[in-house]
Amino acid sequence: MDKAQDFFEMYRTHPLVNSILTSLHLNHPRSRLRNFALTILALLSVYSLYHIYPFSDRLSFAPHEDVPFEVWEQRAEEVKKAFLHGFHGYEAHAVGHDELLPISGSHKDPYVRILS
């Protein structure tokens, strides 16, 4: 077994974990029905709140001042340039890796330790 399996096996067989899982009755049919009912209730609550309190007035992305269309076009072009600059840096130095380190021009893979 590798380290991750040893870790999970150690906690799976721990007496405290067994007593907690036994007290929760997670495999009992009534608990599955209860969890399903609570999920439906939560979804209905979110759905009804969404329609009772419309967000369209609060989340308006329209400009608060009269700005000419040319200014918005120029700003959009600057955002595109900034994105492409970052993306091309990632392509050049870190494709296939998790993160780009822009100052050193290298990359790192912090999630490899978690998955292996």
N, C-alpha and C positions, 0 to 999 in steps of 0.2 A: 504494500500500500504506500502511496505517496503521502506527503505531509498533510495535504488538504483532507484526504480521506481519514487519516488518523485523527485529525482535529475534530471532524464531524462525528466520527465514531465515538470519540471520548465523551462528547457532550450528549450524543444520542443515548448512550447507556448510563448516563449519570442518574442517580436515584431521584434527585429533585426534578429533573426534566421529565422523567417518567411519571412522577406524581402529578405534575402540572398538566401534562397531556391527558392523563387518565381523568383528571377532574374536569377538563374541558369537554370531554366526550365528542371529540371532533369527528369521529366516524359514525356517530349515531344518526339515524335518519331524521330525527326531530331537529337536531342541530343544523343539518343541511337545509331543511325546510325553513327553519328560523333565519338562517343566513340569507337564503334566497328572498324571503319576505322582507328582511331589512334592506337588502340591496334594491329591491323594487321600490320600497318606501323612500329610500335616499334618492333614487333616480327621479321619482315623481316629485319630490320636494325641490330638487334642483330645476327640473323642467318648469314647475309652476312659479318658482321664484324668478326664473329667467323671463317668463312672460308677464309677470306682475310688475316687475321693475325693469322697464326697457333701458338698455344701455346706450341706445343710439344718441341720446342727448348728451351723455357724459363722455363718450368716447369719440368725439368728433376730431378728425384730423385736418379739418379745414383751417386755413390760416386765420389768425385773429386780426390781421391787418390786411389792407389791400396791397399785395405784393404783385408786381407785374409777372406775367407768365414767363418771360425771358429769365428772370431771376430764379424761378423754380427750375427751369430747364438747366441753368448753369449749376445750381446746387445738386441736381440729380446727376449731372455729368461728373461732378467732383466725388460724389459718393461711389459711382461706378468705378472711377479711377482708383479710389482708395481700396475698394474691394478687390479689384484686379491686381493691384500691387501686392496685397497680402496673399492672394491665391497663387500668384506666380512665384512668390517666395516659398510658399509651401510646396508647390510643384518641384521647384529646383532643389530644395534641401531636405524635405521630410515626407515625400510620398511613400505611403506604406507604413508610416509610423504614427504614433499617437499625437505628438505635439512638436511644434517647431519652436526652437529657441532663437529668436530673431537677432539677438546681439551677437551670439557666437556663430550663428549660421548652421547650427547642428540640430539634432532632434533628440527626443527621449521617448521612452516607452514605459510609462509608470504602471500601466495596466497589465503588463505581461506577468508581473509577479503575482497578481491576484488570480489570473486565469490558469497559471501553471502550478 
